[in-house]
Structures are given as structure tokens and as C-alpha cells.
Amino acid sequence: MSTIGYENWAVDLAEVGAIYPFQGSEVLMTVLCVVFWIGWHYIQFKRESEHLENARDIGDKSLVTKSVERY
């Protein structure tokens, strides 16, 4: 089974060129990775913002203020 179109490897590899699978799809893979990366950061930003909003509402605000001002 060959993913690059060569059935016989008894050739001069200097003339063959790239010998890795999925050659020619580097731009597509890069675009997909960048989209995934930006999407992951967006989702993380939303989740962390929601978590911080929930954490802000935990506890009695007067006790927290009193504790902070004590020090």
C-alpha cells in the first residue's frame, strides 16, 4: 500500500521529492489547525469567564470585605 503513489522504492530518492503521506495538503492542514487553535481559545475564554463570574458570587460579601480589610 502506498500513500504517495510509489509501488517500488528502488529509485533514487533525491529525484523523488517528498516521501511523506498527504503531500500537497499542508496548506489545508495549517488552516484547519489555526481554526482549531482560535476556536479552542474562544471556548476557553468563555468557560473561564463563566467560572470567574460564578466564583465572584460565592460567599458573603460583607465577610469577605471584613476579612480583607482586617489585613
HELIX and SHEET records of a PDB file:
HELIX    1   1 LEU A   13  VAL A   16  1                                   4    
HELIX    2   2 GLU A   26  ARG A   56  1                                  31    
HELIX    3   3 LYS A   61  ARG A   70  1                                  10    
END                                                                             
